[in-house]
Amino acid sequence: MGKTIMDGVMLSPTCNENVPTQGPSWLMRLSARLSLATKMNLLMGLMLVLSLAGALLNANAARESVKSALEEGLKSQVQSYATNLNAMSKGLTPEQFLPQARALLSHARWGENQSGYLFLVDGEGRFISFSPDPAKEGKPVPRTTVKETGRDLAEAFADVIAEQQPQLIHYDFQKPGSQSRVEKA
């Protein structure tokens, strides 16, 4: 066999002095220093954190789903009572209607410990029926802000009355004898 041009030639990569060579990344250097047991513990810790994060996201989604279902049920119930009150008011004077409305609404309870209730407010923002505390009838609704709009609660109630369409309004309310405020709808 004859000799070729490539005999005795060694191929080697060229090194461009203007391009810096890269060594192992910081993660690779750290990984090389850790024992297998430490790497496994880190991996299990990461899996635990990711599992907890997933569970938290699922719990939050479930909570929002339950809240949405409860609000839809509440909307339906309010609409039903509004229809009944409207039918009841036909042909009655306010003096005749109000005692009947109070009697109907006094039994409208739901929720935990039957703490949910319905009430009636006039266009001026005063309670005209408030079964949890009849002493508040004729008095203005408490000053608080509607979460959806940032407006005053009495203004939001006046809008609902003017539009003649029941709406779900969220606001914070301080229950009597309590120092904390709770969200109401």
Buried (B, 14 or more C-beta within 10 A) or exposed (E): EEEEEEEEEEEEEEEEEEEEEEEEEEEEEEEEEEEEEEEEEEEEEEEEEEEEEEEEEEEEEEEEEEEEEBEEEBBEBBEEBBEBBEEBBEEEEEEEBBEEBBEBBBEBBEEEEEEBBBBBBBEEBBBBBBBEEEEBBEEBBBEBBBEEEEEBBBEBBBBBBEEEEBEEBBBBEEEEEEEEEEEBB
